[in-house]
């Protein structure tokens, strides 16, 4: 009801052709069903698209937020002019999306390209999904802060103090001040990102990789070790020849703009 009320509050006087939603978590874009939502536990197999269509009487399109951020960057941001792209968002978690040959890869039920949930360290840290050793459990913002807290608990020296509220941003600030533990945390995260990215290049062979999310704004702290690991891991230098590694241009609006692109593409195919 709150969601419907929010839409009603901003509903324009002009004719609305469709509603397009960027949603976190696994979902089925064909039916608009949220399979599970990380921030709304009660939304299990929730028919969001159907409910909104019933309330507003227009077509409703629901897409994964990382996929839609990729669409936004592809159409209006850093990915313009490319046909083979990977988008990786590194924030509290890690998400991603892939466009291959100008087509967004969705898979059988729209669950493709969960790039943060590839295993990079078997038996490693517990991931938010309940599995172990996933990229998200090692290289996300939460994972960087957790690693620092764990090392502090073991007696590692640092200007940082152990805290449940410690953030990757604070760790980055300490790293720039030369703190060895903070630098090690970012080096570790970047190396595993580079390892995973090498695998992604082998599978998808993109011409550009776009990084979004707060951790991507840490610059050389994350990207220097990422590139070192990437160049060591690729099976052939042609994978990185002319490859563009860049950050997102649309910032926090990427998902919103991507939702617009989703609607444009859907409506143009009717």
C-alpha positions, 0 to 999 in steps of 0.5 A, a space after each residue: 500500500 505504501 508503494 502504491 501511495 508513493 506512486 500516486 503522490 507523484 503521478 503526473 497529469 500527462 498520460 503515463 504509458 508504463 511503469 518501470 521499476 528497478 528492484 534489488 534481489 532475484 526477480 522474474 522480469 517476465 512476470 514482474 515477480 520479486 523472488 526475494 528482496 534483501 530489504 523487504 523480507 516479506 516479499 517472497 514470490 511477490 507479484 509486484 508487476 501484477 499488483 501495480 498493473 491492477 492499481 494503475 491500469 498501465 503496463 508494468 516492467 520490473 528489472 533487476 537494479 544492476 541490470 537496469 543500471 547497466 542499461 542506463 550506462 549503455 544508453 546514456 552513460 559510459 557504455 555508449 557505442 559499445 555492444 559487449 559490456 559488463 557492469 559491476 557495482 561494488 557497494 554494500 554488496 556486489 551486483 552486475 549485468 552483462 550485455 552481449 552483442 547488444 542484448 541484455 543477458 537475462 537467462 531462463 528466469 532473469 537470474 543471469 549475471 549474478 557476478 557477485 556470487 561467483 566463488 573466488 575462495 572456496 570455503 571462504 567468508 560467509 556471503 549474504 546469500 548463505 554460501 561461502 567464498 563468493 566475491 561479494 563476501 570478500 570484495 564488497 564494502 561490507 566485506 572490506 570493513 569486516 576484514 579490518 574488524 577481524 584483523 583488529 580483533 586478532 591484534 593487528 595495529 591500525 589507526 582504525 578502531 574496531 567498530 560495528 559501524 566501520 565503513 569501507 569509506 573510513 578504511 579508504 581514508 585510513 589507507 590514503 593516510 598510509 595505514 598498512 591494515 587499511 591498504 591490505 584490506 583494499 589490496 585483498 579486495 582488488 586482487 579477488 575482483 581482478 581474479 573474478 574479472 579475468 573469468 568474466 572476460 574469458 566468458 563474455 569477452 567485453 569491450 568495456 567494463 564499467 564499475 559503479 557503487 561506492 567502493 569504485 570511487 576509492 580509485 587506485 586503492 581498488 583498481 591498482 591491485 585489480 588490474 595487477 591480478 587481472 593481467 596475471 590471470 587472463 589466458 591471452 593478452 588479447 582479452 585486455 587489448 583495447 579493453 576499457 576499464 572505467 567508472 559509471 557516469 550516471 552515479 546514483 541515477 543509473 538504475 532510475 535512468 535504466 528503468 526508463 530505458 527498460 520501458 523504452 525498449 519494451 514499449 518499442 517492441 509492442 
